[in-house]
Amino acid sequence: MSRLDSFIRRLTAQRDILNAVADEVKTLDGAVLELGLGNGRTFDHLRELFPDRRVVAFDRAANAYGSSMPEDGNLVLGEIKDTARDFIGIGASLAHADIGTGYEDKDAVTLTWLPEIMAGVLAPRGLAVSGLPLEHPDLESLPLPSGVKDGRYFIYRRR
């Protein structure tokens, strides 16, 4: 599969999962967190799905497209593994992370801290959506929507 096709499948899975969990997230209290702002496409989609919710984005630097830039107070800059720790206990309804690199060695390092942060920021019954698998005792794996290939993306509920 070409890298372009892989990219399209990843983004399609991401969108389809976020759309599929939106109604459940709306029944929960709490902010929505986007770990990895990038150029802001997913952040923009989250704002559209949850217009009445605070959406907080994290990244190393602000590189988002102008209209996809978070409002003042909703962008946290620095190393995500450090800055997101300050949000443990916030009780988020949804935390999304698409920060995998595709390099096993680099992603293995990310997986030493990401599951703990994702579980820690969520409220009970809150949802985690991730491009990387999150092995954590407080996270229960959920089935993917039809059309999303197993292993492409992951959904979890905070126990």
Contact map, one row per residue, 1 for C-alpha under 8 A:
111011000000000000000000000000000000000000000000000000000000000000000000000000000000000000000000000000000000000000000000000000000000000000000000000000000000000
111111000000000000000000000000000000000000000000000000000000000000000000000000000000000000000000000000000000000000000000000000000000000000000000000000000000000
111111100000000000000000000000000000000000000000000000000000000000000000000000000000000000000000000000000000000000000000000000000000000000000000000000000000000
011111110000000000000000000000000000000000000000000000000000000000000000000000000000000000000000000000000000000000000000000000000000000000000000000000000000000
111111111000000000000000000000000000000000000000000000000000000000000000000000000000000000000000000000000000000000000000000000000000000000000000000000000000000
111111111100000000000000000000000000000000000000000000000000000000000000000000000000000000000000000000000000000000000000000000000000000000000000000000000000000
001111111110000000000000000000000000000000000000000000000000000000000000000000000000000000000000000000000000000000000000000000000000000000000000000000000000000
000111111111000000000000000000000000000000000000000000000000000000000000000000000000000000000000000000000000000000000000000000000000000000000000000000000000000
000011111111100000000000000000000000000000000000000000000000000000000000000000000000000000000000000000000000000000000000000000000000000000000000000000000000000
000001111111110000000000000000000000000000000000000000000000000000000000000000000000000000000000000000000000000000000000000000000000000000000000000000011000000
000000111111111000000000000000000000000000000000000000000000000000000000000000000000000000000000000000000000000000000000000000000000000000000000000000000000000
000000011111111100000000000000000000000000000000000000000000000000000000000000000000000000000000000000000000000000000000000000000000000000000000000000000000000
000000001111111110000000000000000000000000000000000000000000000000000000000000000000000000000000000000000000000000000000000000000000000000000000000100011000000
000000000111111111000000000000000000000000000000000000000000000000000000000000000000000000000000000000000000000000000000000000000010000000000000000000001000000
000000000011111111100000000000000000000000000000000000000000000000000000000000000000000000000000000000000000000000000000000000000000000000000000000000000000000
000000000001111111110000000000000000000000000000000000000000000000000000000000000000000000000000000000000000000000000000000000000000000000000000100100000000000
000000000000111111111000000000000000000000000000000000000000000000000000000000000000000000000000000000000000000000000000000000001000000000000001100000000010000
000000000000011111111100000000000000000000000100000000000000000000000000000000000000000000000000000000000000000000000000000000001000000000000000000000000000000
000000000000001111111100000000000000000000000000100000000000000000000000000000000000000000000000000000000000000000000000000000000000000000000000000000000000000
000000000000000111111110000000000000000000000000000000000000000000000000000000000000000000000000000000000000000000000000000000000000000000000000100000000000000
000000000000000011111111100000000000000000000000000000000000000000000000000000000000000000000000000000000000000000000000000000000000000000000000000000000000000
000000000000000001111111110000000000000000000000110000000000000000000000000000000000000000000000000000000000000000000000000000000000000000000000000000000000000
000000000000000000011111111000000000000000000000000000000000000000000000000000000000000000000000000000000000000000000000000000000000000000000000000000000000000
000000000000000000001111111100000000000000000000000000000000000000000000000000000000000000000000000000000000000000000000000000000000000000000000000000000000000
000000000000000000001111111110000000000000000000000000000000000000000000000000000000000000001100000000000000000000000000000001100000000000000000000000000000000
000000000000000000000111111110000000000000000000010000000000000000000000000000000000000000000000000000000000000000000000000000000000000000000000000000000000000
000000000000000000000011111110000000000000000000000000000000000000000000000000000000000000000000000000000000000000000000000000000000000000000000000000000000000
000000000000000000000001111111000000000000000000000000000000000000000000000000000000000000001000000000000000000000000000000001000000000000000000000000000000000
000000000000000000000000111111100000000000000000000000000000000000000000000000000000000000111000000000000000000000000000000000000000000000000000000000000000000
000000000000000000000000000111110000000000000000000011000000000000000000000000000000000001111100000000000000000000000000001000000000000000000000000000000000000
000000000000000000000000000011111000000000000000000011110000000000000000000000000000000001111100000000000000000000000000000000000000000000000000000000000000000
000000000000000000000000000001111100000000000100000011110000000000000000000000000000000000011111000000000000000000000000000000000000000000000000000000000000000
000000000000000000000000000000111110000000000000000000111100000000000000000000000000000000010111000000000000000000000000000000000000000000000000000000000000000
000000000000000000000000000000011111100001100000000000111100000000000000000000000000000000000011100000000000000000000000000000000000000000000000000000000000000
000000000000000000000000000000001111100000000000000000001110000000000000000000010001000000000011111000000000000000000000000000000000000000000000000000000000000
000000000000000000000000000000000111110000000000000000001110000000000000000000010000000000000000111000000000000000000000000000000000000000000000000000000000000
000000000000000000000000000000000111111101100000000000001110011100000000000000000000000000000000000000000000000000000000000000000000000000000000000000000000000
000000000000000000000000000000000001111110000000000000000010011100000000000000000000000000000000000000000000000000000000000000000000000000000000000000000000000
000000000000000000000000000000000000111110000000000000000000001110010000000000000000000000000000000000000000000000000000000000000000000000000000000000000000000
000000000000000000000000000000000000111111110000000000000000000110011000000000000000000000000000000000000000000000000000000000000000000000000000000000000000000
000000000000000000000000000000000000011111111000000000000000000000010000000000000000000000000000000000000000000000000000000000000000000000000000000000000000000
000000000000000000000000000000000100100111111100000000000000000000000000000000000000000000000000000000000000000000000000000000000000000000000000000000000000000
000000000000000000000000000000000100100111111110000000101000000000010100000000000000000000000000000000000000000000000000000000000000000000000000000000000000000
000000000000000000000000000000000000000111111111000000000000000000010000000000000000000000000000000000000000000000000000000000000000000000000000000000000000000
000000000000000000000000000000000000000011111111100000000000000000000000000000000000000000000000000000000000000000000000000000000000000000000000000000000000000
000000000000000001000000000000010000000001111111110000100000000000000000000000000000000000000000000000000000000000000000000000000000000000000000000000000000000
000000000000000000000000000000000000000000111111111010100000000000000000000000000000000000000000000000000000000000000000000000000000000000000000000000000000000
000000000000000000000000000000000000000000011111111000000000000000000000000000000000000000000000000000000000000000000000000000000000000000000000000000000000000
000000000000000000100100000000000000000000001111111000000000000000000000000000000000000000000000000000000000000000000000000000000000000000000000000000000000000
000000000000000000000100010000000000000000000111111110000000000000000000000000000000000000000000000000000000000000000000000000000000000000000000000000000000000
000000000000000000000000000000000000000000000011111110000000000000000000000000000000000000000000000000000000000000000000000000000000000000000000000000000000000
000000000000000000000000000000000000000000000000011111000000000000000000000000000000000000000000000000000000000000000000000000000000000000000000000000000000000
000000000000000000000000000001110000000000000010011111100000000000000000000000000000000000000000000000000000000000000000000000000000000000000000000000000000000
000000000000000000000000000001110000000000000000000111110000000000000000010000000000000000000000000000000000000000000000000000000000000000000000000000000000000
000000000000000000000000000000111100000000100110000011111000000000000100010000000000000000000000000000000000000000000000000000000000000000000000000000000000000
000000000000000000000000000000111100000000000000000001111100000000000100011100000000000000000000000000000000000000000000000000000000000000000000000000000000000
000000000000000000000000000000001111100000100000000000111110000000000100011100000000000000000000000000000000000000000000000000000000000000000000000000000000000
000000000000000000000000000000001111100000000000000000011111000000000000001111010011000000000000000000000000000000000000000000000000000000000000000000000000000
000000000000000000000000000000000011110000000000000000001111110000000000001111110000000000000000000000000000000000000000000000000000000000000000000000000000000
000000000000000000000000000000000000000000000000000000000111110000000000000011110000000000000000000000000000000000000000000000000000000000000000000000000000000
000000000000000000000000000000000000000000000000000000000011111000000000000011000000000000000000000000000000000000000000000000000000000000000000000000000000000
000000000000000000000000000000000000110000000000000000000011111100001000000010000000000000000000000000000000000000000000000000000000000000000000000000000000000
000000000000000000000000000000000000111000000000000000000000111110000000000000000000000000000000000000000000000000000000000000000000000000000000000000000000000
000000000000000000000000000000000000111100000000000000000000011111011000000000000000000000000000000000000000000000000000000000000000000000000000000000000000000
000000000000000000000000000000000000001100000000000000000000001111111000000000000000000000000000000000000000000000000000000000000000000000000000000000000000000
000000000000000000000000000000000000000000000000000000000000000111111000000000000000000000000000000000000000000000000000000000000000000000000000000000000000000
000000000000000000000000000000000000000000000000000000000000000011111000000000000000000000000000000000000000000000000000000000000000000000000000000000000000000
000000000000000000000000000000000000001110110000000000000000000111111100000000000000000000000000000000000000000000000000000000000000000000000000000000000000000
000000000000000000000000000000000000000100000000000000000000010111111110000000000000000000000000000000000000000000000000000000000000000000000000000000000000000
000000000000000000000000000000000000000000100000000000111000000000011111111000000000000000000000000000000000000000000000000000000000000000000000000000000000000
000000000000000000000000000000000000000000000000000000000000000000001111111000000000000000000000000000000000000000000000000000000000000000000000000000000000000
000000000000000000000000000000000000000000000000000000000000000000000111111000000000000000000000000000000000000000000000000000000000000000000000000000000000000
000000000000000000000000000000000000000000000000000000000000000000000111111100000000000000000000000000000000000000000000000000000000000000000000000000000000000
000000000000000000000000000000000000000000000000000001111000000000000111111100000000000000000000000000000000000000000000000000000000000000000000000000000000000
000000000000000000000000000000000000000000000000000000011110000000000111111110000000000000000000000000000000000000000000000000000000000000000000000000000000000
000000000000000000000000000000000000000000000000000000011110000000000000111111000010000000000000000000000000000000000000000000000000000000000000000000000000000
000000000000000000000000000000000000000000000000000000000111110000000000001111110010000000000000000000000000000000000000000000000000000000000000000000000000000
000000000000000000000000000000000000000000000000000000000111100000000000000111110110000000000000000000000000000000000000000000000000000000000000000000000000000
000000000000000000000000000000000000000000000000000000000011000000000000000011111110000000000000000000000000000000000000000000000000000000000000000000000000000
000000000000000000000000000000000011000000000000000000000111000000000000000011111111000000000000000000000000000000000000000000000000000000000000000000000000000
000000000000000000000000000000000000000000000000000000000000000000000000000000111111100000000000000000000000000011001000000000000000000000000000000000000000000
000000000000000000000000000000000000000000000000000000000000000000000000000001111111110000000000000000000000000000000000000000000000000000000000000000000000000
000000000000000000000000000000000000000000000000000000000100000000000000000111111111111000000000000000000000000000000000000000000000000000000000000000000000000
000000000000000000000000000000000010000000000000000000000100000000000000000000011111111100000000000000000000000000001000000000000000000000000000000000000000000
000000000000000000000000000000000000000000000000000000000000000000000000000000001111111100000000000000000000000000001000000000000000000000000000000000000000000
000000000000000000000000000000000000000000000000000000000000000000000000000000000111111100000000000000000000000000000000000000000000000000000000000000000000000
000000000000000000000000000000000000000000000000000000000000000000000000000000000011111111000000000000000000000000000001100000000000000000000000000000000000000
000000000000000000000000000000000000000000000000000000000000000000000000000000000001111111100000000000000000000000001001110000000000000000000000000000000000000
000000000000000000000000000000000000000000000000000000000000000000000000000000000000001111100000000000000000000000000001111000000000000000000000000000000000000
000000000000000000000000000001100000000000000000000000000000000000000000000000000000001111110000000000000000000000000000111000000000000000000000000000000000000
000000000000000000000000000011100000000000000000000000000000000000000000000000000000000111111000000000000000000000000000111101000000000000000000000000000000000
000000000000000000000000000011111000000000000000000000000000000000000000000000000000000001111110000000000000000000000000111001000000000000000000000000000000000
000000000000000000000000100111110000000000000000000000000000000000000000000000000000000000111110000000000000000000000000011011100000000000000000000000000000000
000000000000000000000000100001111000000000000000000000000000000000000000000000000000000000011111000000000000000000000000010001111000000000000000000000000000000
000000000000000000000000000000011110000000000000000000000000000000000000000000000000000000011111100000000000000000000100110000111000000000000000000000000000000
000000000000000000000000000000011110000000000000000000000000000000000000000000000000000000000111110000000000000000000000000000011100000000000000000000000000000
000000000000000000000000000000000111000000000000000000000000000000000000000000000000000000000011111000000000000000000000000000001111000000000000000000000000000
000000000000000000000000000000000011000000000000000000000000000000000000000000000000000000000001111100000000000000000000000000000111000000000000000000000000000
000000000000000000000000000000000011000000000000000000000000000000000000000000000000000000000000111110000000000000000000000000000011000000000000000000000000000
000000000000000000000000000000000000000000000000000000000000000000000000000000000000000000000000011111100010010000000000000000000011000000000000000000000000000
000000000000000000000000000000000000000000000000000000000000000000000000000000000000000000000000001111110110000000000000000000000000000000000000000000000000000
000000000000000000000000000000000000000000000000000000000000000000000000000000000000000000000000000111110010000000000000000000000000000000000000000000000000000
000000000000000000000000000000000000000000000000000000000000000000000000000000000000000000000000000111111110000000000000000000000000000000000000000000000000000
000000000000000000000000000000000000000000000000000000000000000000000000000000000000000000000000000011111111000000000000000000000000000000000000000000000000000
000000000000000000000000000000000000000000000000000000000000000000000000000000000000000000000000000000111111100000000000000000000000000000000000000000000000000
000000000000000000000000000000000000000000000000000000000000000000000000000000000000000000000000000010111111110000000000000000000000000000000000000000000000000
000000000000000000000000000000000000000000000000000000000000000000000000000000000000000000000000000111111111111000000000000000000001000000000000000000000000000
000000000000000000000000000000000000000000000000000000000000000000000000000000000000000000000000000000011111111100000000000000000000000000000000000000000000000
000000000000000000000000000000000000000000000000000000000000000000000000000000000000000000000000000000001111111110000000000000000000000000000000000000000000000
000000000000000000000000000000000000000000000000000000000000000000000000000000000000000000000000000100000111111111000000000000000000000000000000000000000000000
000000000000000000000000000000000000000000000000000000000000000000000000000000000000000000000000000000000011111111100000000000000001010000000000000000000000000
000000000000000000000000000000000000000000000000000000000000000000000000000000000000000000000000000000000001111111100000000000000000000000000000000000000000000
000000000000000000000000000000000000000000000000000000000000000000000000000000001000000000000000000000000000111111111000000000000000000000000000000000000000000
000000000000000000000000000000000000000000000000000000000000000000000000000000001000000000000000000000000000011111111100000000000000010000000000000000000000000
000000000000000000000000000000000000000000000000000000000000000000000000000000000000000000000000000000000000001111111110000000000000011100000000000000000000000
000000000000000000000000000000000000000000000000000000000000000000000000000000000000000000000000000000000000000011111111000000000000000100000000000000000000000
000000000000000000000000000000000000000000000000000000000000000000000000000000001001100100000000000000000000000011111111100000000000000000000000000000000000000
000000000000000000000000000000000000000000000000000000000000000000000000000000000000000000000010000000000000000001111111110000010000000000000000000000000000000
000000000000000000000000000000000000000000000000000000000000000000000000000000000000000000000000000000000000000000111111110000010000000101100000000000000000010
000000000000000000000000000000000000000000000000000000000000000000000000000000000000001110000000000000000000000000011111110000000000000000000000000000000000000
000000000000000000000000000000000000000000000000000000000000000000000000000000000000001111110010000000000000000000001111111000000000000000000000000000000000000
000000000000000000000000000000000000000000000000000000000000000000000000000000000000000111111110000000000000000000000111111111110000000000000000000000000000010
000000000000000000000000000001000000000000000000000000000000000000000000000000000000000011111000000000000000000000000000111111000000000000000000000000000000010
000000000000000000000000000000000000000000000000000000000000000000000000000000000000000000100000000000000000000000000000011111000000000000000000000000000000011
000000000000000000000000000000000000000000000000000000000000000000000000000000000000000000001000000000000000000000000000011111100000000000000000000000000000111
000000000000000000000000100100000000000000000000000000000000000000000000000000000000000000111100000000000000000000000000011111110000000000000000000000000000110
000000000000000000000000100000000000000000000000000000000000000000000000000000000000000000001110000000000000000000000000010011111000000000000000000000000011110
000000000000000000000000000000000000000000000000000000000000000000000000000000000000000000000111000000000000000000000110010001111100000000000000000000000011110
000000000000000011000000000000000000000000000000000000000000000000000000000000000000000000000111100000000000000000000000000000111110000000000000000000001111000
000000000000000000000000000000000000000000000000000000000000000000000000000000000000000000000001110000000000000000000000000000011111110000000000000000001110000
000000000000010000000000000000000000000000000000000000000000000000000000000000000000000000000000111100000000000000000000000000001111100000000000000000011100000
000000000000000000000000000000000000000000000000000000000000000000000000000000000000000000000000111100000010001000000000000000000111110000000000000000001100000
000000000000000000000000000000000000000000000000000000000000000000000000000000000000000000000000000000000000000000000000000000000111111000000000000000101100000
000000000000000000000000000000000000000000000000000000000000000000000000000000000000000000000000000000000000001001100000000000000101111100100000000000000100000
000000000000000000000000000000000000000000000000000000000000000000000000000000000000000000000000000000000000000000100000000000000000111110100000000000000000000
000000000000000000000000000000000000000000000000000000000000000000000000000000000000000000000000000000000000000000110010000000000000011111100000000000000000000
000000000000000000000000000000000000000000000000000000000000000000000000000000000000000000000000000000000000000000000000000000000000001111110000000000000000000
000000000000000000000000000000000000000000000000000000000000000000000000000000000000000000000000000000000000000000000010000000000000000111110000000000000000011
000000000000000000000000000000000000000000000000000000000000000000000000000000000000000000000000000000000000000000000010000000000000011111111000000000000001111
000000000000000000000000000000000000000000000000000000000000000000000000000000000000000000000000000000000000000000000000000000000000000011111100000000000001111
000000000000000000000000000000000000000000000000000000000000000000000000000000000000000000000000000000000000000000000000000000000000000000111110000000000111100
000000000000000000000000000000000000000000000000000000000000000000000000000000000000000000000000000000000000000000000000000000000000000000011111000000000111100
000000000000000000000000000000000000000000000000000000000000000000000000000000000000000000000000000000000000000000000000000000000000000000001111100000000010000
000000000000000010000000000000000000000000000000000000000000000000000000000000000000000000000000000000000000000000000000000000000000000000000111110111000110000
000000000000000110010000000000000000000000000000000000000000000000000000000000000000000000000000000000000000000000000000000000000000000000000011111100000000000
000000000000000000000000000000000000000000000000000000000000000000000000000000000000000000000000000000000000000000000000000000000000000000000001111100000000000
000000000000000000000000000000000000000000000000000000000000000000000000000000000000000000000000000000000000000000000000000000000000000000000000111110000000000
000000000000100100000000000000000000000000000000000000000000000000000000000000000000000000000000000000000000000000000000000000000000000000000001111111011000000
000000000000000000000000000000000000000000000000000000000000000000000000000000000000000000000000000000000000000000000000000000000000000000000001001111111000000
000000000000000000000000000000000000000000000000000000000000000000000000000000000000000000000000000000000000000000000000000000000000000000000001000111111000000
000000000000000000000000000000000000000000000000000000000000000000000000000000000000000000000000000000000000000000000000000000000000100000000000000011111100000
000000000100100000000000000000000000000000000000000000000000000000000000000000000000000000000000000000000000000000000000000000000010000000000000000111111100000
000000000100110000000000000000000000000000000000000000000000000000000000000000000000000000000000000000000000000000000000000000001111100000000000000111111110000
000000000000000000000000000000000000000000000000000000000000000000000000000000000000000000000000000000000000000000000000000000001111110000001101000000111111000
000000000000000010000000000000000000000000000000000000000000000000000000000000000000000000000000000000000000000000000000000000111100000000001111000000001111100
000000000000000000000000000000000000000000000000000000000000000000000000000000000000000000000000000000000000000000000000000000111000000000111100000000000111110
000000000000000000000000000000000000000000000000000000000000000000000000000000000000000000000000000000000000000000000000000011110000000000111100000000000011111
000000000000000000000000000000000000000000000000000000000000000000000000000000000000000000000000000000000000000000000010011111110000000001110000000000000001111
000000000000000000000000000000000000000000000000000000000000000000000000000000000000000000000000000000000000000000000000000110000000000001110000000000000000111
